[in-house]
């Protein structure tokens, strides 16, 4: 089960180790980053984030949906 906590300047993601969940939380992260126009190149950040989440699922948790991945995206002002 995905858990998403959104704050004005942060997004906390916690999800099972499946690629389908990586797809879903990547979309949520995209929406969060695009809602902050001060980010100069959100595409680069999204690409790096998706790669990190994919690595956590595939290599860290070995695609075991009983294990979860947690990620916090924060904005400094």
DRENFI-67454 format. One record per atom (N, C-alpha, C, O): x, y, z; chain; residue number from 1. Coordinates in nm, 4 decimals. Each point is the difference from the previous one (the first is absolute). Layout:
residues N
@px = X | py = Y | pz = Z | mol = A | seq = NUM
...
This chain:
residues 77
@px = 0.0842 | py = -0.1174 | pz = 0.0000 | mol = A | seq = 1
@px = -0.0842 | py = 0.1174 | pz = 0.0000 | mol = A | seq = 1
@px = 0.0892 | py = 0.1244 | pz = 0.0000 | mol = A | seq = 1
@px = 0.0925 | py = 0.0121 | pz = 0.0803 | mol = A | seq = 1
@px = -0.1218 | py = 0.0771 | pz = -0.1696 | mol = A | seq = 2
@px = 0.0761 | py = 0.1239 | pz = -0.0080 | mol = A | seq = 2
@px = -0.0450 | py = 0.0961 | pz = 0.1090 | mol = A | seq = 2
@px = -0.1182 | py = 0.0088 | pz = 0.0334 | mol = A | seq = 2
@px = 0.2149 | py = 0.0622 | pz = 0.0203 | mol = A | seq = 3
@px = -0.0289 | py = 0.1076 | pz = 0.0933 | mol = A | seq = 3
@px = 0.0696 | py = 0.1240 | pz = -0.0534 | mol = A | seq = 3
@px = 0.1210 | py = 0.0005 | pz = -0.0225 | mol = A | seq = 3
@px = -0.1986 | py = 0.1034 | pz = 0.0030 | mol = A | seq = 4
@px = 0.0550 | py = 0.1251 | pz = -0.0494 | mol = A | seq = 4
@px = -0.0398 | py = 0.1096 | pz = 0.0972 | mol = A | seq = 4
@px = -0.1179 | py = 0.0172 | pz = 0.0313 | mol = A | seq = 4
@px = 0.2166 | py = 0.0562 | pz = 0.0158 | mol = A | seq = 5
@px = -0.0254 | py = 0.1146 | pz = 0.0867 | mol = A | seq = 5
@px = 0.0537 | py = 0.1223 | pz = -0.0715 | mol = A | seq = 5
@px = 0.1173 | py = 0.0059 | pz = -0.0366 | mol = A | seq = 5
@px = -0.2036 | py = 0.0903 | pz = 0.0176 | mol = A | seq = 6
@px = 0.0406 | py = 0.1197 | pz = -0.0714 | mol = A | seq = 6
@px = -0.0022 | py = 0.1195 | pz = 0.0941 | mol = A | seq = 6
@px = -0.0946 | py = 0.0197 | pz = 0.0763 | mol = A | seq = 6
@px = 0.1993 | py = 0.0582 | pz = -0.0835 | mol = A | seq = 7
@px = 0.0135 | py = 0.1223 | pz = 0.0776 | mol = A | seq = 7
@px = 0.0306 | py = 0.1111 | pz = -0.0989 | mol = A | seq = 7
@px = 0.0313 | py = -0.0291 | pz = -0.1155 | mol = A | seq = 7
@px = -0.0392 | py = 0.1550 | pz = 0.1560 | mol = A | seq = 8
@px = 0.0261 | py = 0.1072 | pz = -0.0976 | mol = A | seq = 8
@px = 0.1346 | py = -0.0133 | pz = -0.0715 | mol = A | seq = 8
@px = 0.0095 | py = 0.0266 | pz = -0.1198 | mol = A | seq = 8
@px = 0.0939 | py = -0.0675 | pz = 0.1925 | mol = A | seq = 9
@px = 0.1331 | py = -0.0076 | pz = -0.0607 | mol = A | seq = 9
@px = 0.0618 | py = -0.1386 | pz = 0.0057 | mol = A | seq = 9
@px = 0.1216 | py = -0.0140 | pz = -0.0129 | mol = A | seq = 9
@px = -0.2038 | py = -0.0886 | pz = 0.0321 | mol = A | seq = 10
@px = 0.0548 | py = -0.1355 | pz = 0.0068 | mol = A | seq = 10
@px = -0.1050 | py = -0.1029 | pz = -0.0411 | mol = A | seq = 10
@px = -0.1205 | py = 0.0226 | pz = 0.0106 | mol = A | seq = 10
@px = 0.1704 | py = -0.1348 | pz = -0.0574 | mol = A | seq = 11
@px = -0.0859 | py = -0.1121 | pz = -0.0376 | mol = A | seq = 11
@px = 0.0659 | py = -0.1263 | pz = 0.0533 | mol = A | seq = 11
@px = 0.1157 | py = -0.0286 | pz = -0.0310 | mol = A | seq = 11
@px = -0.1898 | py = -0.0466 | pz = 0.1112 | mol = A | seq = 12
@px = 0.0508 | py = -0.1257 | pz = 0.0554 | mol = A | seq = 12
@px = -0.0730 | py = -0.1141 | pz = -0.0682 | mol = A | seq = 12
@px = -0.1230 | py = -0.0037 | pz = -0.0025 | mol = A | seq = 12
@px = 0.1998 | py = -0.0898 | pz = -0.0530 | mol = A | seq = 13
@px = -0.0553 | py = -0.1146 | pz = -0.0710 | mol = A | seq = 13
@px = 0.0437 | py = -0.1284 | pz = 0.0695 | mol = A | seq = 13
@px = 0.1170 | py = -0.0150 | pz = 0.0352 | mol = A | seq = 13
@px = -0.2090 | py = -0.0759 | pz = -0.0158 | mol = A | seq = 14
@px = 0.0304 | py = -0.1310 | pz = 0.0560 | mol = A | seq = 14
@px = -0.0849 | py = -0.0993 | pz = -0.0780 | mol = A | seq = 14
@px = -0.1226 | py = 0.0114 | pz = -0.0025 | mol = A | seq = 14
@px = 0.1874 | py = -0.1093 | pz = -0.0617 | mol = A | seq = 15
@px = -0.0747 | py = -0.0889 | pz = -0.0880 | mol = A | seq = 15
@px = 0.0639 | py = -0.1382 | pz = -0.0065 | mol = A | seq = 15
@px = 0.1190 | py = -0.0148 | pz = 0.0281 | mol = A | seq = 15
@px = -0.1983 | py = -0.0879 | pz = -0.0656 | mol = A | seq = 16
@px = 0.0538 | py = -0.1352 | pz = -0.0155 | mol = A | seq = 16
@px = 0.0997 | py = -0.0062 | pz = -0.1160 | mol = A | seq = 16
@px = -0.0056 | py = 0.0808 | pz = -0.0927 | mol = A | seq = 16
@px = 0.0942 | py = -0.1754 | pz = 0.0995 | mol = A | seq = 17
@px = 0.1056 | py = -0.0135 | pz = -0.1012 | mol = A | seq = 17
@px = -0.0511 | py = -0.0673 | pz = -0.1266 | mol = A | seq = 17
@px = 0.0314 | py = -0.1159 | pz = -0.0272 | mol = A | seq = 17
@px = -0.1106 | py = 0.1901 | pz = -0.0499 | mol = A | seq = 18
@px = -0.0445 | py = -0.0479 | pz = -0.1309 | mol = A | seq = 18
@px = 0.0229 | py = 0.1111 | pz = -0.1016 | mol = A | seq = 18
@px = -0.0036 | py = 0.1183 | pz = 0.0338 | mol = A | seq = 18
@px = 0.0270 | py = -0.1574 | pz = -0.1578 | mol = A | seq = 19
@px = 0.0213 | py = 0.0998 | pz = -0.1047 | mol = A | seq = 19
@px = -0.1278 | py = 0.0785 | pz = -0.0281 | mol = A | seq = 19
@px = 0.0066 | py = 0.1168 | pz = -0.0384 | mol = A | seq = 19
@px = -0.1218 | py = -0.1789 | pz = 0.0569 | mol = A | seq = 20
@px = -0.1265 | py = 0.0725 | pz = -0.0182 | mol = A | seq = 20
@px = -0.0089 | py = 0.1151 | pz = 0.0997 | mol = A | seq = 20
@px = -0.0466 | py = 0.1088 | pz = -0.0339 | mol = A | seq = 20
@px = 0.0912 | py = -0.1331 | pz = 0.1562 | mol = A | seq = 21
@px = -0.0015 | py = 0.1070 | pz = 0.0999 | mol = A | seq = 21
@px = 0.1031 | py = 0.1076 | pz = -0.0322 | mol = A | seq = 21
@px = -0.0233 | py = 0.1179 | pz = 0.0266 | mol = A | seq = 21
@px = 0.1367 | py = -0.1570 | pz = -0.0834 | mol = A | seq = 22
@px = 0.0985 | py = 0.1002 | pz = -0.0430 | mol = A | seq = 22
@px = -0.0649 | py = 0.0931 | pz = -0.1026 | mol = A | seq = 22
@px = 0.0189 | py = 0.1215 | pz = 0.0056 | mol = A | seq = 22
@px = -0.0950 | py = -0.1784 | pz = -0.0989 | mol = A | seq = 23
@px = -0.0693 | py = 0.0819 | pz = -0.1001 | mol = A | seq = 23
@px = -0.0952 | py = 0.0992 | pz = 0.0662 | mol = A | seq = 23
@px = -0.0017 | py = 0.1181 | pz = -0.0346 | mol = A | seq = 23
@px = -0.0768 | py = -0.1667 | pz = 0.1296 | mol = A | seq = 24
@px = -0.0993 | py = 0.0864 | pz = 0.0652 | mol = A | seq = 24
@px = 0.0648 | py = 0.1100 | pz = 0.0829 | mol = A | seq = 24
@px = -0.0392 | py = 0.1162 | pz = -0.0106 | mol = A | seq = 24
@px = 0.1371 | py = -0.1507 | pz = 0.0924 | mol = A | seq = 25
@px = 0.0610 | py = 0.1033 | pz = 0.0842 | mol = A | seq = 25
@px = 0.0840 | py = 0.0964 | pz = -0.0831 | mol = A | seq = 25
@px = 0.0171 | py = 0.1157 | pz = 0.0383 | mol = A | seq = 25
@px = 0.0351 | py = -0.1615 | pz = -0.1507 | mol = A | seq = 26
@px = 0.0722 | py = 0.0912 | pz = -0.0893 | mol = A | seq = 26
@px = -0.0945 | py = 0.1071 | pz = -0.0535 | mol = A | seq = 26
@px = 0.0390 | py = 0.1160 | pz = -0.0135 | mol = A | seq = 26
@px = -0.1615 | py = -0.1538 | pz = -0.0165 | mol = A | seq = 27
@px = -0.0992 | py = 0.0981 | pz = -0.0455 | mol = A | seq = 27
@px = -0.0346 | py = 0.0986 | pz = 0.1112 | mol = A | seq = 27
@px = -0.0169 | py = 0.1193 | pz = -0.0253 | mol = A | seq = 27
@px = 0.0064 | py = -0.1687 | pz = 0.1472 | mol = A | seq = 28
@px = -0.0279 | py = 0.0891 | pz = 0.1131 | mol = A | seq = 28
@px = 0.1165 | py = 0.0956 | pz = 0.0233 | mol = A | seq = 28
@px = -0.0203 | py = 0.1179 | pz = 0.0290 | mol = A | seq = 28
@px = 0.1411 | py = -0.1688 | pz = -0.0418 | mol = A | seq = 29
@px = 0.1183 | py = 0.0848 | pz = 0.0149 | mol = A | seq = 29
@px = 0.0048 | py = 0.1041 | pz = -0.1117 | mol = A | seq = 29
@px = 0.0360 | py = 0.1154 | pz = 0.0234 | mol = A | seq = 29
@px = -0.0719 | py = -0.1563 | pz = -0.1433 | mol = A | seq = 30
@px = -0.0033 | py = 0.0932 | pz = -0.1137 | mol = A | seq = 30
@px = -0.0952 | py = 0.1152 | pz = 0.0288 | mol = A | seq = 30
@px = 0.0348 | py = 0.1163 | pz = -0.0202 | mol = A | seq = 30
@px = -0.1535 | py = -0.1482 | pz = 0.0670 | mol = A | seq = 31
@px = -0.0984 | py = 0.1044 | pz = 0.0323 | mol = A | seq = 31
@px = 0.0535 | py = 0.0936 | pz = 0.1073 | mol = A | seq = 31
@px = -0.0164 | py = 0.1217 | pz = -0.0087 | mol = A | seq = 31
@px = 0.0803 | py = -0.1790 | pz = 0.1094 | mol = A | seq = 32
@px = 0.0565 | py = 0.0815 | pz = 0.1076 | mol = A | seq = 32
@px = 0.1075 | py = 0.0939 | pz = -0.0539 | mol = A | seq = 32
@px = -0.0021 | py = 0.1197 | pz = 0.0285 | mol = A | seq = 32
@px = 0.0959 | py = -0.1734 | pz = -0.1062 | mol = A | seq = 33
@px = 0.1092 | py = 0.0826 | pz = -0.0516 | mol = A | seq = 33
@px = -0.0495 | py = 0.1071 | pz = -0.0964 | mol = A | seq = 33
@px = 0.0498 | py = 0.1126 | pz = 0.0013 | mol = A | seq = 33
@px = -0.1469 | py = -0.1468 | pz = -0.0844 | mol = A | seq = 34
@px = -0.0522 | py = 0.0989 | pz = -0.0943 | mol = A | seq = 34
@px = -0.0810 | py = 0.1091 | pz = 0.0696 | mol = A | seq = 34
@px = -0.0210 | py = 0.1074 | pz = -0.0564 | mol = A | seq = 34
@px = -0.0241 | py = -0.1344 | pz = 0.1777 | mol = A | seq = 35
@px = -0.0744 | py = 0.1023 | pz = 0.0747 | mol = A | seq = 35
@px = 0.0934 | py = 0.1033 | pz = 0.0627 | mol = A | seq = 35
@px = -0.0457 | py = 0.0973 | pz = 0.0600 | mol = A | seq = 35
@px = 0.1754 | py = -0.1184 | pz = -0.0738 | mol = A | seq = 36
@px = 0.1001 | py = 0.0939 | pz = 0.0510 | mol = A | seq = 36
@px = 0.0759 | py = 0.0594 | pz = -0.1187 | mol = A | seq = 36
@px = 0.1009 | py = -0.0559 | pz = -0.0430 | mol = A | seq = 36
@px = -0.1478 | py = 0.1674 | pz = -0.0094 | mol = A | seq = 37
@px = 0.0613 | py = 0.0572 | pz = -0.1206 | mol = A | seq = 37
@px = 0.1441 | py = 0.0466 | pz = 0.0195 | mol = A | seq = 37
@px = 0.0681 | py = 0.0312 | pz = -0.0977 | mol = A | seq = 37
@px = -0.0209 | py = -0.0260 | pz = 0.2209 | mol = A | seq = 38
@px = 0.1379 | py = 0.0432 | pz = 0.0233 | mol = A | seq = 38
@px = 0.1018 | py = -0.1081 | pz = -0.0363 | mol = A | seq = 38
@px = 0.1201 | py = 0.0268 | pz = -0.0024 | mol = A | seq = 38
@px = -0.1664 | py = -0.1475 | pz = -0.0257 | mol = A | seq = 39
@px = 0.0912 | py = -0.1081 | pz = -0.0390 | mol = A | seq = 39
@px = 0.0370 | py = 0.0199 | pz = -0.1465 | mol = A | seq = 39
@px = -0.0873 | py = -0.0036 | pz = -0.0867 | mol = A | seq = 39
@px = 0.2160 | py = 0.0247 | pz = 0.0579 | mol = A | seq = 40
@px = 0.0393 | py = 0.0329 | pz = -0.1372 | mol = A | seq = 40
@px = -0.0177 | py = -0.1138 | pz = -0.1004 | mol = A | seq = 40
@px = -0.0430 | py = 0.0245 | pz = -0.1127 | mol = A | seq = 40
@px = 0.0746 | py = -0.1470 | pz = 0.1505 | mol = A | seq = 41
@px = -0.0099 | py = -0.1127 | pz = -0.0928 | mol = A | seq = 41
@px = -0.0622 | py = -0.1204 | pz = 0.0700 | mol = A | seq = 41
@px = 0.0713 | py = -0.0920 | pz = 0.0401 | mol = A | seq = 41
@px = -0.2036 | py = 0.0920 | pz = -0.0253 | mol = A | seq = 42
@px = -0.0623 | py = -0.1121 | pz = 0.0716 | mol = A | seq = 42
@px = 0.0197 | py = -0.1343 | pz = -0.0702 | mol = A | seq = 42
@px = -0.0010 | py = -0.1040 | pz = 0.0658 | mol = A | seq = 42
@px = 0.0189 | py = 0.1043 | pz = -0.1984 | mol = A | seq = 43
@px = 0.0174 | py = -0.1265 | pz = -0.0710 | mol = A | seq = 43
@px = 0.1243 | py = -0.0740 | pz = 0.0490 | mol = A | seq = 43
@px = -0.0036 | py = -0.1216 | pz = 0.0190 | mol = A | seq = 43
@px = 0.1128 | py = 0.1940 | pz = 0.0014 | mol = A | seq = 44
@px = 0.1238 | py = -0.0631 | pz = 0.0478 | mol = A | seq = 44
@px = -0.0191 | py = -0.0607 | pz = 0.1383 | mol = A | seq = 44
@px = 0.0470 | py = -0.1106 | pz = 0.0269 | mol = A | seq = 44
@px = -0.1155 | py = 0.1826 | pz = 0.0599 | mol = A | seq = 45
@px = -0.0268 | py = -0.0523 | pz = 0.1341 | mol = A | seq = 45
@px = -0.0899 | py = -0.1228 | pz = -0.0055 | mol = A | seq = 45
@px = 0.0225 | py = -0.0974 | pz = 0.0718 | mol = A | seq = 45
@px = -0.1238 | py = 0.1025 | pz = -0.1568 | mol = A | seq = 46
@px = -0.0914 | py = -0.1141 | pz = -0.0119 | mol = A | seq = 46
@px = 0.0714 | py = -0.1234 | pz = -0.0536 | mol = A | seq = 46
@px = -0.0254 | py = -0.1116 | pz = 0.0453 | mol = A | seq = 46
@px = 0.1127 | py = 0.1314 | pz = -0.1397 | mol = A | seq = 47
@px = 0.0764 | py = -0.1120 | pz = -0.0553 | mol = A | seq = 47
@px = 0.0883 | py = -0.0637 | pz = 0.1076 | mol = A | seq = 47
@px = 0.0045 | py = -0.1223 | pz = 0.0129 | mol = A | seq = 47
@px = 0.0650 | py = 0.2055 | pz = 0.0634 | mol = A | seq = 48
@px = 0.0865 | py = -0.0507 | pz = 0.1071 | mol = A | seq = 48
@px = -0.0825 | py = -0.0677 | pz = 0.1096 | mol = A | seq = 48
@px = 0.0395 | py = -0.1042 | pz = 0.0524 | mol = A | seq = 48
@px = -0.1529 | py = 0.1628 | pz = -0.0182 | mol = A | seq = 49
@px = -0.0859 | py = -0.0586 | pz = 0.1026 | mol = A | seq = 49
@px = -0.0529 | py = -0.1354 | pz = -0.0443 | mol = A | seq = 49
@px = 0.0030 | py = -0.0963 | pz = 0.0767 | mol = A | seq = 49
@px = -0.0509 | py = 0.0887 | pz = -0.1989 | mol = A | seq = 50
@px = -0.0538 | py = -0.1267 | pz = -0.0500 | mol = A | seq = 50
@px = 0.1083 | py = -0.1086 | pz = -0.0020 | mol = A | seq = 50
@px = -0.0267 | py = -0.1154 | pz = 0.0333 | mol = A | seq = 50
@px = 0.1470 | py = 0.1526 | pz = -0.0719 | mol = A | seq = 51
@px = 0.1108 | py = -0.0957 | pz = -0.0003 | mol = A | seq = 51
@px = 0.0299 | py = -0.0481 | pz = 0.1423 | mol = A | seq = 51
@px = 0.0218 | py = -0.1191 | pz = 0.0222 | mol = A | seq = 51
@px = -0.0210 | py = 0.2106 | pz = 0.0727 | mol = A | seq = 52
@px = 0.0265 | py = -0.0373 | pz = 0.1395 | mol = A | seq = 52
@px = -0.1100 | py = -0.0909 | pz = 0.0549 | mol = A | seq = 52
@px = 0.0289 | py = -0.0980 | pz = 0.0687 | mol = A | seq = 52
@px = -0.1545 | py = 0.1301 | pz = -0.0987 | mol = A | seq = 53
@px = -0.1111 | py = -0.0837 | pz = 0.0469 | mol = A | seq = 53
@px = 0.0043 | py = -0.1383 | pz = -0.0646 | mol = A | seq = 53
@px = -0.0250 | py = -0.1009 | pz = 0.0659 | mol = A | seq = 53
@px = 0.0567 | py = 0.0971 | pz = -0.1944 | mol = A | seq = 54
@px = 0.0112 | py = -0.1282 | pz = -0.0703 | mol = A | seq = 54
@px = 0.1116 | py = -0.0847 | pz = 0.0602 | mol = A | seq = 54
@px = -0.0173 | py = -0.1201 | pz = 0.0206 | mol = A | seq = 54
@px = 0.1312 | py = 0.1821 | pz = 0.0075 | mol = A | seq = 55
@px = 0.1113 | py = -0.0731 | pz = 0.0609 | mol = A | seq = 55
@px = -0.0365 | py = -0.0517 | pz = 0.1386 | mol = A | seq = 55
@px = 0.0387 | py = -0.1108 | pz = 0.0373 | mol = A | seq = 55
@px = -0.1125 | py = 0.1899 | pz = 0.0385 | mol = A | seq = 56
@px = -0.0420 | py = -0.0440 | pz = 0.1337 | mol = A | seq = 56
@px = -0.0891 | py = -0.1236 | pz = -0.0094 | mol = A | seq = 56
@px = 0.0140 | py = -0.0938 | pz = 0.0784 | mol = A | seq = 56
@px = -0.1058 | py = 0.0948 | pz = -0.1753 | mol = A | seq = 57
@px = -0.0912 | py = -0.1138 | pz = -0.0176 | mol = A | seq = 57
@px = 0.0756 | py = -0.1223 | pz = -0.0516 | mol = A | seq = 57
@px = -0.0103 | py = -0.1084 | pz = 0.0575 | mol = A | seq = 57
@px = 0.0860 | py = 0.1257 | pz = -0.1654 | mol = A | seq = 58
@px = 0.0643 | py = -0.1148 | pz = -0.0653 | mol = A | seq = 58
@px = 0.1191 | py = -0.0550 | pz = 0.0776 | mol = A | seq = 58
@px = 0.0106 | py = -0.1209 | pz = 0.0207 | mol = A | seq = 58
@px = 0.0784 | py = 0.2088 | pz = 0.0218 | mol = A | seq = 59
@px = 0.1250 | py = -0.0452 | pz = 0.0599 | mol = A | seq = 59
@px = -0.0042 | py = -0.0016 | pz = 0.1527 | mol = A | seq = 59
@px = 0.0532 | py = -0.0913 | pz = 0.0632 | mol = A | seq = 59
@px = -0.1160 | py = 0.1915 | pz = -0.0054 | mol = A | seq = 60
@px = -0.0069 | py = 0.0059 | pz = 0.1460 | mol = A | seq = 60
@px = -0.0967 | py = -0.1016 | pz = 0.0578 | mol = A | seq = 60
@px = 0.0341 | py = -0.0751 | pz = 0.0914 | mol = A | seq = 60
@px = -0.1554 | py = 0.0735 | pz = -0.1455 | mol = A | seq = 61
@px = -0.1047 | py = -0.0878 | pz = 0.0539 | mol = A | seq = 61
@px = -0.0283 | py = -0.1209 | pz = -0.0879 | mol = A | seq = 61
@px = -0.0877 | py = -0.0805 | pz = 0.0314 | mol = A | seq = 61
@px = 0.1600 | py = 0.0673 | pz = -0.1396 | mol = A | seq = 62
@px = -0.0106 | py = -0.1160 | pz = -0.0902 | mol = A | seq = 62
@px = -0.1444 | py = -0.0303 | pz = -0.0418 | mol = A | seq = 62
@px = -0.0432 | py = -0.1153 | pz = -0.0013 | mol = A | seq = 62
@px = -0.0298 | py = 0.2220 | pz = -0.0325 | mol = A | seq = 63
@px = -0.1390 | py = -0.0109 | pz = -0.0487 | mol = A | seq = 63
@px = -0.0934 | py = -0.0702 | pz = 0.0985 | mol = A | seq = 63
@px = -0.0989 | py = -0.0608 | pz = -0.0408 | mol = A | seq = 63
@px = 0.1294 | py = 0.0689 | pz = 0.1679 | mol = A | seq = 64
@px = -0.0832 | py = -0.0639 | pz = 0.1018 | mol = A | seq = 64
@px = -0.1073 | py = 0.0988 | pz = 0.0458 | mol = A | seq = 64
@px = 0.0315 | py = 0.0953 | pz = 0.0714 | mol = A | seq = 64
@px = -0.1573 | py = -0.1157 | pz = -0.1108 | mol = A | seq = 65
@px = -0.1055 | py = 0.0950 | pz = 0.0352 | mol = A | seq = 65
@px = -0.0314 | py = 0.0051 | pz = 0.1495 | mol = A | seq = 65
@px = -0.0723 | py = 0.0887 | pz = 0.0455 | mol = A | seq = 65
@px = 0.1267 | py = -0.1839 | pz = 0.0310 | mol = A | seq = 66
@px = -0.0183 | py = 0.0046 | pz = 0.1453 | mol = A | seq = 66
@px = 0.0921 | py = 0.1033 | pz = 0.0648 | mol = A | seq = 66
@px = -0.0193 | py = 0.0379 | pz = 0.1155 | mol = A | seq = 66
@px = 0.1195 | py = 0.0071 | pz = -0.1911 | mol = A | seq = 67
@px = 0.0902 | py = 0.1046 | pz = 0.0476 | mol = A | seq = 67
@px = -0.0421 | py = 0.1324 | pz = -0.0616 | mol = A | seq = 67
@px = -0.0583 | py = 0.0032 | pz = -0.1084 | mol = A | seq = 67
@px = 0.0877 | py = 0.1051 | pz = 0.1772 | mol = A | seq = 68
@px = -0.0424 | py = 0.1302 | pz = -0.0512 | mol = A | seq = 68
@px = 0.1197 | py = 0.0898 | pz = -0.0287 | mol = A | seq = 68
@px = 0.1114 | py = -0.0225 | pz = 0.0474 | mol = A | seq = 68
@px = -0.1391 | py = 0.1242 | pz = -0.1261 | mol = A | seq = 69
@px = 0.0971 | py = 0.1039 | pz = -0.0332 | mol = A | seq = 69
@px = -0.0557 | py = 0.1302 | pz = 0.0554 | mol = A | seq = 69
@px = -0.1187 | py = 0.0290 | pz = -0.0150 | mol = A | seq = 69
@px = 0.2038 | py = 0.0485 | pz = 0.0784 | mol = A | seq = 70
@px = -0.0423 | py = 0.1299 | pz = 0.0523 | mol = A | seq = 70
@px = 0.0892 | py = 0.1077 | pz = -0.0593 | mol = A | seq = 70
@px = 0.1216 | py = -0.0164 | pz = -0.0103 | mol = A | seq = 70
@px = -0.1835 | py = 0.1255 | pz = -0.0280 | mol = A | seq = 71
@px = 0.0731 | py = 0.1099 | pz = -0.0625 | mol = A | seq = 71
@px = -0.0596 | py = 0.1318 | pz = 0.0485 | mol = A | seq = 71
@px = -0.1219 | py = 0.0141 | pz = 0.0097 | mol = A | seq = 71
@px = 0.2072 | py = 0.0804 | pz = 0.0201 | mol = A | seq = 72
@px = -0.0440 | py = 0.1333 | pz = 0.0392 | mol = A | seq = 72
@px = 0.0597 | py = 0.1003 | pz = -0.0973 | mol = A | seq = 72
@px = 0.1216 | py = 0.0064 | pz = -0.0179 | mol = A | seq = 72
@px = -0.2084 | py = 0.0714 | pz = -0.0444 | mol = A | seq = 73
@px = 0.0433 | py = 0.1058 | pz = -0.0913 | mol = A | seq = 73
@px = -0.0275 | py = 0.1313 | pz = 0.0715 | mol = A | seq = 73
@px = -0.1143 | py = 0.0289 | pz = 0.0355 | mol = A | seq = 73
@px = 0.2171 | py = 0.0499 | pz = -0.0145 | mol = A | seq = 74
@px = -0.0175 | py = 0.1264 | pz = 0.0701 | mol = A | seq = 74
@px = 0.0544 | py = 0.1164 | pz = -0.0804 | mol = A | seq = 74
@px = 0.0944 | py = -0.0145 | pz = -0.0777 | mol = A | seq = 74
@px = -0.1547 | py = 0.1283 | pz = 0.0973 | mol = A | seq = 75
@px = 0.0405 | py = 0.1219 | pz = -0.0690 | mol = A | seq = 75
@px = 0.0633 | py = 0.0949 | pz = 0.1007 | mol = A | seq = 75
@px = -0.0594 | py = 0.0296 | pz = 0.1037 | mol = A | seq = 75
@px = 0.1780 | py = 0.0174 | pz = -0.1335 | mol = A | seq = 76
@px = 0.0644 | py = 0.1016 | pz = 0.0830 | mol = A | seq = 76
@px = -0.0358 | py = 0.1369 | pz = -0.0554 | mol = A | seq = 76
@px = -0.0108 | py = 0.0194 | pz = -0.1211 | mol = A | seq = 76
@px = -0.0068 | py = 0.0724 | pz = 0.2101 | mol = A | seq = 77
@px = -0.0326 | py = 0.1355 | pz = -0.0471 | mol = A | seq = 77
@px = 0.1085 | py = 0.0958 | pz = 0.0359 | mol = A | seq = 77
@px = -0.0096 | py = 0.1187 | pz = -0.0313 | mol = A | seq = 77
